[in-house]
Amino acid sequence: MTADLLATLRAASSPLLDAARERDGADPLAALRARFALPDGVYLDGNSLGAMPATATAAMQAAMTRGWADGLIRSWNAEGWHMLPVTVGDRLAALMGAAPSEVLVCDSTSVNLYKTFCAAMAMRPGRRGVISERNNFPTDVHILQGAIRGRFPEARLDLAEDDDASVLGLLSADTAVVCLSHVNYRTGRLRDMTAVTKAAHEAGALVIWDLAHSLGALPVDLGAARADFAVGCTYKYLNAGPGGPAWLYVAARHLEAAATPLTGWQGHAAPFAFDIDFSPAETIEKFRCGTPPVLSYIPLMESLSVFEATTIEAIRDKSLALTAFFIELADERLARHGLTVITPRDGSQRGSQVALTHDDGWPIMQALIASGVIGDFRAPDILRFGFTPLYVSFEDAALAVLALERIMETGLWREPRFAEKKLVT
Ligand SMILES: Cc1ncc(COP(=O)(O)O)c(C=O)c1O
């Protein structure tokens, strides 16, 4: 039954699907779906790995043949390879309310968090408090724990709960750095960046925002919020592909004082002088470390061209409409099967994903994936559905709920094959 479920649902006459298709007909972003290569079925996991921009294959091919095979070493200059962390950062800046010179595309989110955290701590000498959150993505807390152990042994890490008030309650005159996710990776809850940043500044602390689940999904204005530092990845809503390079943001007012702890040769003021003593660049390039993975920047640039064909406000409008539609249908058709929406219903507090809980979340998600609807599972009991407005339709949202409803009604998920654990969830 699994392979045919989507085809059967699509072909059946359904007022719900008709309504969804009507909304797709009126969707100003609908044409952008064709700019992605998507498999058959419904893809609701762009919050984990975004779809491939359709032009990425040709762009990669050109980078390989013209850039690598023919150009070889000359391409570091001729193809602008050496400056990709900066030039792609300049393009990304527009999506986060940053000035072009404030963003660098490099390394992984984890590494960039280490760099910005160490920089921020060194800018608040004498203070010992570090605040993060209990339900943060683990790498964020792991990085803080490791950096504290290795470099700031006097510091103390306090973990707040999901609500912003809990963060504010931990702030004190001893707080050095606050490091939070803007959108929670499990629940999809959105924090009030402006209010939290303001409160942290009033306490004299610096703030680092992790925008892994925000950038490309909703408007972000780091400048207006007076954020100090930010980090994020590009392989989720920014569609850069598996392991695409991450980015970091340093507010221009901190560029002089902020120092990277990873003093690699590419962060040197004159890397090709091969001076044996490290002397940092004066620009955001001081946060470079080693050689950039050039080929990984290519799909990101293709994806940014799609973003440049619309506005982040239009993306947010559709995201809120899609997630509200999905939540409404989940309440109507899935709640009676024990699937509970845990994502905030108030759009102003929600990112671009919807999370449902169920004690048997793992086998249910495996049955759904086998039926052609791809979401993912986060332990212990969360089924996550990401809504990437550039390529997800209202029909996709409706089909996902209908397929899930059928799987619950038939008990398909109880088949032993769906209980089998996998390495990556
Ligand atoms: C909030 C957040 N931070 C960081 C990461 C991962 O960081 P890295 O790119 O270093 O693996 C993720 C991955 O899902 C995430 O959700």
The ligand as an ORCA input file, in Angstrom:
! r2SCAN-3c Opt
* xyz 0 1
  C      20.136     25.374     15.722
  C      21.211     24.560     15.071
  N      22.497     24.897     15.241
  C      23.497     24.175     14.673
  C      23.213     23.063     13.899
  C      24.278     22.219     13.279
  O      25.509     22.782     13.210
  P      26.608     22.238     12.200
  O      26.293     22.858     10.862
  O      27.878     22.683     12.771
  O      26.487     20.755     12.114
  C      21.894     22.689     13.685
  C      21.596     21.518     12.855
  O      20.516     21.087     12.640
  C      20.867     23.449     14.297
  O      19.599     23.098     14.136
*
